[in-house]
């Protein structure tokens, strides 16, 4: 994933980005709000409760751990 700006409201991520936190470390304003873990549950989309950025999980889904 390339350098992102937290003002971008839609970001595509892959299984390699998991576990996902917002803001992501490669965001230019990585300290814009407290770090929060973004969970997808049974969905491919999740929204940050602080800044409203929508994350969409693309590609192959991660395999569950036992």
MOPAC internal coordinates of N, CA, C and O (Angstrom, degrees):
PM7 1SCF
backbone

  N    0.0000 0     0.00 0     0.00 0    0    0    0
  C    1.4463 1     0.00 0     0.00 0    1    0    0
  C    1.5246 1   109.01 1     0.00 0    2    1    0
  O    1.2310 1   120.27 1   -42.56 1    3    2    1
  N    1.3175 1   117.09 1   137.44 1    3    2    1
  C    1.4542 1   120.89 1  -178.50 1    5    3    2
  C    1.5244 1   111.43 1   -86.24 1    6    5    3
  O    1.2310 1   120.87 1    -2.03 1    7    6    5
  N    1.3365 1   115.94 1   177.97 1    7    6    5
  C    1.4588 1   121.02 1  -179.37 1    9    7    6
  C    1.5254 1   110.01 1   -63.10 1   10    9    7
  O    1.2310 1   120.40 1   -51.60 1   11   10    9
  N    1.3084 1   116.84 1   128.40 1   11   10    9
  C    1.4604 1   122.17 1  -178.17 1   13   11   10
  C    1.5190 1   109.89 1  -115.52 1   14   13   11
  O    1.2310 1   120.55 1   -26.07 1   15   14   13
  N    1.3052 1   116.55 1   153.93 1   15   14   13
  C    1.4467 1   122.76 1   174.34 1   17   15   14
  C    1.5200 1   107.31 1  -105.18 1   18   17   15
  O    1.2310 1   120.12 1   -46.36 1   19   18   17
  N    1.3376 1   117.38 1   133.64 1   19   18   17
  C    1.4588 1   120.19 1  -176.56 1   21   19   18
  C    1.5265 1   112.18 1   -63.90 1   22   21   19
  O    1.2310 1   119.87 1   164.00 1   23   22   21
  N    1.3253 1   117.85 1   -16.00 1   23   22   21
  C    1.4599 1   119.80 1   177.44 1   25   23   22
  C    1.5203 1   111.81 1   -75.50 1   26   25   23
  O    1.2310 1   120.59 1   167.63 1   27   26   25
  N    1.3285 1   116.48 1   -12.37 1   27   26   25
  C    1.4618 1   119.92 1   173.92 1   29   27   26
  C    1.5180 1   106.96 1   -71.33 1   30   29   27
  O    1.2310 1   119.51 1   -54.73 1   31   30   29
  N    1.2934 1   118.53 1   125.27 1   31   30   29
  C    1.4565 1   121.70 1  -171.68 1   33   31   30
  C    1.5208 1   114.03 1   -93.68 1   34   33   31
  O    1.2310 1   119.38 1   177.34 1   35   34   33
  N    1.3443 1   118.78 1    -2.66 1   35   34   33
  C    1.4575 1   122.44 1  -179.59 1   37   35   34
  C    1.5248 1   107.57 1  -139.85 1   38   37   35
  O    1.2310 1   120.60 1   -57.05 1   39   38   37
  N    1.3192 1   116.47 1   122.95 1   39   38   37
  C    1.4560 1   120.77 1  -178.54 1   41   39   38
  C    1.5273 1   109.10 1  -133.82 1   42   41   39
  O    1.2310 1   120.96 1   -51.16 1   43   42   41
  N    1.3281 1   115.76 1   128.84 1   43   42   41
  C    1.4589 1   120.80 1   174.95 1   45   43   42
  C    1.5170 1   108.66 1   -89.24 1   46   45   43
  O    1.2310 1   120.86 1   -45.78 1   47   46   45
  N    1.3331 1   115.95 1   134.22 1   47   46   45
  C    1.4624 1   122.17 1   179.58 1   49   47   46
  C    1.5206 1   108.53 1  -128.85 1   50   49   47
  O    1.2310 1   120.97 1   -17.31 1   51   50   49
  N    1.3324 1   115.75 1   162.69 1   51   50   49
  C    1.4645 1   121.35 1   177.38 1   53   51   50
  C    1.5194 1   109.26 1  -120.10 1   54   53   51
  O    1.2310 1   120.90 1    -4.25 1   55   54   53
  N    1.3104 1   115.88 1   175.75 1   55   54   53
  C    1.4617 1   121.25 1   178.97 1   57   55   54
  C    1.5326 1   111.06 1   -58.47 1   58   57   55
  O    1.2310 1   120.06 1   152.85 1   59   58   57
  N    1.3319 1   117.49 1   -27.15 1   59   58   57
  C    1.4691 1   120.93 1   178.86 1   61   59   58
  C    1.5282 1   112.16 1   -66.41 1   62   61   59
  O    1.2310 1   119.84 1   157.51 1   63   62   61
  N    1.3328 1   117.90 1   -22.49 1   63   62   61
  C    1.4674 1   122.39 1   179.89 1   65   63   62
  C    1.5293 1   112.62 1   -82.91 1   66   65   63
  O    1.2310 1   120.16 1   173.10 1   67   66   65
  N    1.3289 1   117.30 1    -6.90 1   67   66   65
  C    1.4638 1   121.14 1  -178.15 1   69   67   66
  C    1.5176 1   111.39 1   -84.95 1   70   69   67
  O    1.2310 1   118.36 1   -33.63 1   71   70   69
  N    1.3153 1   120.73 1   146.37 1   71   70   69
  C    1.4548 1   125.36 1    -3.76 1   73   71   70
  C    1.5231 1   110.20 1   -68.52 1   74   73   71
  O    1.2310 1   120.76 1   -38.25 1   75   74   73
  N    1.3200 1   116.14 1   141.75 1   75   74   73
  C    1.4563 1   122.90 1  -173.63 1   77   75   74
  C    1.5224 1   110.89 1   -96.75 1   78   77   75
  O    1.2310 1   120.93 1   -46.51 1   79   78   77
  N    1.3227 1   115.82 1   133.49 1   79   78   77
  C    1.4589 1   120.56 1   173.43 1   81   79   78
  C    1.5215 1   108.93 1  -124.79 1   82   81   79
  O    1.2310 1   120.94 1   -27.87 1   83   82   81
  N    1.3017 1   115.81 1   152.13 1   83   82   81
  C    1.4537 1   121.71 1   175.19 1   85   83   82
  C    1.5186 1   107.14 1  -124.27 1   86   85   83
  O    1.2310 1   120.17 1   -48.56 1   87   86   85
  N    1.3270 1   117.29 1   131.44 1   87   86   85
  C    1.4479 1   127.43 1    -4.18 1   89   87   86
  C    1.5273 1   111.09 1   -70.46 1   90   89   87
  O    1.2310 1   121.32 1   -28.61 1   91   90   89
  N    1.3353 1   115.08 1   151.39 1   91   90   89
  C    1.4580 1   120.58 1   178.71 1   93   91   90
  C    1.5277 1   108.84 1   -76.21 1   94   93   91
  O    1.2310 1   119.75 1   -28.37 1   95   94   93
  N    1.3311 1   118.09 1   151.63 1   95   94   93
  C    1.4727 1   121.08 1  -177.65 1   97   95   94
  C    1.5235 1   114.29 1   -57.41 1   98   97   95
  O    1.2310 1   119.53 1   151.57 1   99   98   97
  N    1.3282 1   118.51 1   -28.43 1   99   98   97
  C    1.4645 1   120.70 1  -177.39 1  101   99   98
  C    1.5262 1   113.16 1   -90.86 1  102  101   99
  O    1.2310 1   120.01 1  -171.19 1  103  102  101
  N    1.3184 1   117.59 1     8.81 1  103  102  101
  C    1.4588 1   120.44 1   177.35 1  105  103  102
  C    1.5207 1   109.59 1   -79.73 1  106  105  103
  O    1.2310 1   120.93 1   -38.22 1  107  106  105
  N    1.3192 1   115.82 1   141.78 1  107  106  105
  C    1.4600 1   119.30 1  -177.42 1  109  107  106
  C    1.5219 1   112.13 1   -64.00 1  110  109  107
  O    1.2310 1   119.57 1   152.35 1  111  110  109
  N    1.3089 1   118.43 1   -27.65 1  111  110  109
  C    1.4624 1   122.13 1   175.68 1  113  111  110
  C    1.5274 1   109.02 1  -113.13 1  114  113  111
  O    1.2310 1   120.65 1  -122.93 1  115  114  113
  N    1.3290 1   116.37 1    57.07 1  115  114  113
  C    1.4625 1   121.87 1  -173.67 1  117  115  114
  C    1.5265 1   112.32 1   -61.29 1  118  117  115
  O    1.2310 1   119.52 1   162.30 1  119  118  117
  N    1.3514 1   118.53 1   -17.70 1  119  118  117
  C    1.4599 1   120.35 1  -179.45 1  121  119  118
  C    1.5270 1   111.77 1  -108.86 1  122  121  119
  O    1.2310 1   119.93 1  -151.95 1  123  122  121
  N    1.3299 1   117.73 1    28.05 1  123  122  121
  C    1.4637 1   122.09 1  -176.46 1  125  123  122
  C    1.5280 1   112.90 1   -70.04 1  126  125  123
  O    1.2310 1   119.73 1   151.85 1  127  126  125
  N    1.3011 1   118.12 1   -28.15 1  127  126  125
  C    1.4668 1   122.23 1   176.40 1  129  127  126
  C    1.5161 1   108.38 1  -154.90 1  130  129  127
  O    1.2310 1   119.36 1   -11.64 1  131  130  129
  N    1.3435 1   118.83 1   168.36 1  131  130  129
  C    1.4724 1   119.96 1   179.38 1  133  131  130
  C    1.5292 1   111.07 1   -57.34 1  134  133  131
  O    1.2310 1   120.93 1   -35.26 1  135  134  133
  N    1.3144 1   115.83 1   144.74 1  135  134  133
  C    1.4631 1   120.83 1   178.66 1  137  135  134
  C    1.5245 1   109.31 1   -67.65 1  138  137  135
  O    1.2310 1   120.71 1   -48.72 1  139  138  137
  N    1.3105 1   116.26 1   131.28 1  139  138  137
  C    1.4537 1   122.58 1   178.87 1  141  139  138
  C    1.5206 1   108.62 1  -131.57 1  142  141  139
  O    1.2310 1   120.61 1   -41.00 1  143  142  141
  N    1.3332 1   116.44 1   139.00 1  143  142  141
  C    1.4626 1   121.54 1   177.45 1  145  143  142
  C    1.5193 1   108.16 1   -79.43 1  146  145  143
  O    1.2310 1   121.11 1   -48.49 1  147  146  145
  N    1.3246 1   115.48 1   131.51 1  147  146  145
  C    1.4647 1   121.80 1   179.65 1  149  147  146
  C    1.5194 1   107.91 1  -100.61 1  150  149  147
  O    1.2310 1   120.62 1   -63.28 1  151  150  149
  N    1.3240 1   116.41 1   116.72 1  151  150  149
  C    1.4578 1   121.76 1   178.53 1  153  151  150
  C    1.5139 1   110.84 1  -103.10 1  154  153  151
  O    1.2310 1   120.25 1   -40.17 1  155  154  153
  N    1.3227 1   117.13 1   139.83 1  155  154  153
  C    1.4507 1   121.46 1  -178.60 1  157  155  154
  C    1.5228 1   113.05 1   -96.63 1  158  157  155
  O    1.2310 1   119.93 1   160.86 1  159  158  157
  N    1.3150 1   117.75 1   -19.14 1  159  158  157
  C    1.4629 1   119.52 1  -177.56 1  161  159  158
  C    1.5107 1   110.47 1    57.90 1  162  161  159
  O    1.2310 1   120.21 1    51.83 1  163  162  161
  N    1.3208 1   117.21 1  -128.17 1  163  162  161
  C    1.4699 1   122.31 1   179.01 1  165  163  162
  C    1.5227 1   111.95 1   -96.85 1  166  165  163
  O    1.2310 1   120.34 1  -169.38 1  167  166  165
  N    1.3149 1   116.95 1    10.62 1  167  166  165
  C    1.4543 1   121.81 1  -176.14 1  169  167  166
  C    1.5227 1   110.54 1  -109.09 1  170  169  167
  O    1.2310 1   120.49 1   -14.32 1  171  170  169
  N    1.3187 1   116.67 1   165.68 1  171  170  169
  C    1.4655 1   121.96 1   174.77 1  173  171  170
  C    1.5258 1   110.62 1  -101.09 1  174  173  171
  O    1.2310 1   120.30 1  -177.62 1  175  174  173
  N    1.3434 1   117.04 1     2.38 1  175  174  173
  C    1.4517 1   120.74 1   179.59 1  177  175  174
  C    1.5255 1   109.81 1  -130.08 1  178  177  175
  O    1.2310 1   121.26 1   -35.32 1  179  178  177
  N    1.3356 1   115.19 1   144.68 1  179  178  177
  C    1.4649 1   121.26 1   176.95 1  181  179  178
  C    1.5186 1   108.13 1  -150.79 1  182  181  179
  O    1.2310 1   121.04 1   -29.51 1  183  182  181
  N    1.3258 1   115.61 1   150.49 1  183  182  181
  C    1.4569 1   120.82 1  -176.84 1  185  183  182
  C    1.5306 1   109.71 1  -119.63 1  186  185  183
  O    1.2310 1   120.93 1   -39.43 1  187  186  185
  N    1.3312 1   115.83 1   140.57 1  187  186  185
  C    1.4601 1   121.40 1   176.85 1  189  187  186
  C    1.5296 1   108.79 1   -71.93 1  190  189  187
  O    1.2310 1   119.87 1   -50.61 1  191  190  189
  N    1.3312 1   117.85 1   129.39 1  191  190  189
  C    1.4669 1   119.26 1  -179.22 1  193  191  190
  C    1.5262 1   113.21 1   -71.85 1  194  193  191
  O    1.2310 1   119.24 1   162.41 1  195  194  193
  N    1.3304 1   119.05 1   -17.59 1  195  194  193
  C    1.4632 1   121.94 1  -179.60 1  197  195  194
  C    1.5181 1   112.71 1   -87.23 1  198  197  195
  O    1.2310 1   120.17 1   126.79 1  199  198  197
  N    1.3283 1   117.28 1   -53.21 1  199  198  197
  C    1.4661 1   119.84 1  -172.46 1  201  199  198
  C    1.5257 1   113.31 1  -108.81 1  202  201  199
  O    1.2310 1   120.17 1   170.49 1  203  202  201
  N    1.3327 1   117.29 1    -9.51 1  203  202  201
  C    1.4544 1   120.33 1   177.36 1  205  203  202
  C    1.5091 1   115.19 1    82.00 1  206  205  203
  O    1.2310 1   119.71 1  -176.61 1  207  206  205
  N    1.3393 1   118.15 1     3.39 1  207  206  205
  C    1.4659 1   120.29 1   179.40 1  209  207  206
  C    1.5229 1   109.66 1   -60.31 1  210  209  207
  O    1.2310 1   120.75 1   -47.03 1  211  210  209
  N    1.3206 1   116.18 1   132.97 1  211  210  209
  C    1.4558 1   122.21 1   178.09 1  213  211  210
  C    1.5202 1   108.64 1   -94.15 1  214  213  211
  O    1.2310 1   120.71 1   -55.43 1  215  214  213
  N    1.3214 1   116.25 1   124.57 1  215  214  213
  C    1.4652 1   122.49 1   176.68 1  217  215  214
  C    1.5188 1   108.29 1  -106.11 1  218  217  215
  O    1.2310 1   120.97 1   -47.79 1  219  218  217
  N    1.3283 1   115.74 1   132.21 1  219  218  217
  C    1.4598 1   120.90 1   178.16 1  221  219  218
  C    1.5200 1   108.45 1  -120.05 1  222  221  219
  O    1.2310 1   121.22 1   -55.81 1  223  222  221
  N    1.3294 1   115.26 1   124.19 1  223  222  221
  C    1.4584 1   122.12 1   179.25 1  225  223  222
  C    1.5197 1   108.52 1   -82.31 1  226  225  223
  O    1.2310 1   120.65 1   -60.85 1  227  226  225
  N    1.3342 1   116.37 1   119.15 1  227  226  225
  C    1.4578 1   121.50 1  -178.90 1  229  227  226
  C    1.5172 1   109.49 1  -113.16 1  230  229  227
  O    1.2310 1   120.68 1   -15.59 1  231  230  229
  N    1.3030 1   116.30 1   164.41 1  231  230  229
  C    1.4576 1   120.73 1   177.24 1  233  231  230
  C    1.5177 1   111.59 1    79.05 1  234  233  231
  O    1.2310 1   121.89 1    18.96 1  235  234  233
  N    1.3178 1   113.99 1  -161.04 1  235  234  233
  C    1.4497 1   121.81 1  -177.66 1  237  235  234
  C    1.5210 1   111.07 1   -68.54 1  238  237  235
  O    1.2310 1   120.58 1   -42.13 1  239  238  237
  N    1.3186 1   116.50 1   137.87 1  239  238  237
  C    1.4589 1   120.31 1   178.36 1  241  239  238
  C    1.5218 1   110.35 1   -73.75 1  242  241  239
  O    1.2310 1   120.37 1   -32.86 1  243  242  241
  N    1.3398 1   116.89 1   147.14 1  243  242  241
  C    1.4644 1   119.02 1   177.75 1  245  243  242
  C    1.5201 1   110.16 1   -68.31 1  246  245  243
  O    1.2310 1   120.90 1   -27.94 1  247  246  245
  N    1.3206 1   115.89 1   152.06 1  247  246  245
  C    1.4524 1   121.83 1   177.93 1  249  247  246
  C    1.5153 1   108.49 1   -85.42 1  250  249  247
  O    1.2310 1   120.51 1   -40.98 1  251  250  249
  N    1.3300 1   116.64 1   139.02 1  251  250  249
  C    1.4708 1   121.61 1  -179.30 1  253  251  250
  C    1.5281 1   109.78 1   -70.43 1  254  253  251
  O    1.2310 1   121.40 1   -33.97 1  255  254  253
  N    1.3167 1   114.93 1   146.03 1  255  254  253
  C    1.4621 1   120.15 1   175.98 1  257  255  254
  C    1.5126 1   109.44 1   -95.35 1  258  257  255
  O    1.2310 1   120.78 1   -32.45 1  259  258  257
  N    1.3250 1   116.12 1   147.55 1  259  258  257
  C    1.4721 1   120.92 1   179.78 1  261  259  258
  C    1.4806 1   110.29 1  -102.66 1  262  261  259
  O    1.2310 1   120.10 1   180.00 1  263  262  261

